[in-house]
């Protein structure tokens, strides 16, 4: 990926920091599931090779619900979920576009997470190299 550029981001208090490799415009999703609708998460799903936790691993705490496959990670200090391991792409990462330090150009689509089982197949390609 010759147009790949690394972007930094993190939680509100700065205890957790990450880098993510993106190609603009960035494919991103909003979701209407019970979790995303309440926190306003804007998903940028990337392969594991395009995500690096640079600071704050010890400041993360995990929350699991439903099937327990998704690994929802939150900063213990400020409570912000900057990224997590999504159930749809357990081999990749979903980064919250709102947690990037600088804005990127998003190609934003809506994902029907309220009907996750029927729609998850539409996200599975996003963590592939």
N, C-alpha and C positions, 0 to 999 in steps of 0.2 A: 504494500500500500504506500505509494509514493506521496500521497497527500495527507498521510497520517500526521497529526500534530498532537502533542501531549498538553493537557490542560490540568490545572491544579484545582483542588477544592477541599472542603472540609465542613465540619459541624459549626454551630454558632459560636461556641466558646474557643474554638481553635485547638482543642485537645486531640481531635482526630483529623488527620490530613491524608489526602490521597492524590494520585495522578491517574488520568485516564486518557488513552489514545483514541482520538476521534477524527473522522473525516466529515467535513462540512459539505452540504447541509447534513445535520445529524438526524437520523431516524429516531424518533422519540414517541412515547405513548402517554396519554392520560388514561386513567382507569377508574371505573365506577365501583370497584369492590369496596367492601366495608372498611378496609384499612386505608387504601389510597384516597378514597373520597374524604376521609376525615383529616388526613395529614397533607393533602395536596401534592403528593409525590408525582413527579414527572419523570418517567422511566427512560433511561438511556441504557439499553442492554448491550453489553460488550463481551467478547471472549475473555477468558481469564488472563490471557497474555497481554491484554490491553488495559489492565487494571493493576495498580500498585498502591498498597497501603504504605504511606511514608512515615506516619507518626500516629501514635495513640492506640495501638492494639490493646494495651492494658486498660484503656478507657472505654472499651466496647463491652456492652452487655447484649445478650441475645434474648429474643422473644419468639416463641413458636406457638402456633395455633393450628386448628384444623388438622391437616395431614402431617404437619411438622416438617415437611420437606423444605419449605422456604426457611432461610435463616435470616430473620429480621435483626439487624444489628443497630444498636442505639448508643450514643455517647452517654456514659454514666453521669457526666457532669451537667450537660445542658439538655439531654433528651432527644437530640436531633438524629434522625435516621438519614445519613448521607448516602448510604449504599447498602445493598444486601444481596444474598444469594437467592434468586427467584426460583420458585417452584417450576416455572415454565422453562428455565434455563439453569439447572443446578450446576452446570459446568462453566458458567459465566458469572457475571456480576450485573446488577442493575444499579446505576448511579442516578441520584436525584439531580436533574438538570438545575434545580433551584439552589443546589449546594456548590456549583462551580464558582470559582472566584471571578471569572469574566464570562459574559454571555456568549453563547454560540448560536449559529443559525440552526433552528430546529425545523424539521419536517414532521409536524405534530399530527398524530392520528389518535382517534379514540379507540380504546379497547374495552370490550364488554366483560369486565371481570366479575360482574354479578352472575354471569353464565360462563364461568371459567372453564369448566370441563368441555363445553362445546367450542370454545374459542382459543384455547391454549396453543393449538397447532399453528396458529397464525404468528406466534412469537418464537417458536422453536429454532428457527434459522438464525436468530440474532446473535447467538453466542458462538456461531461457527466462524472459523478463520476465513 
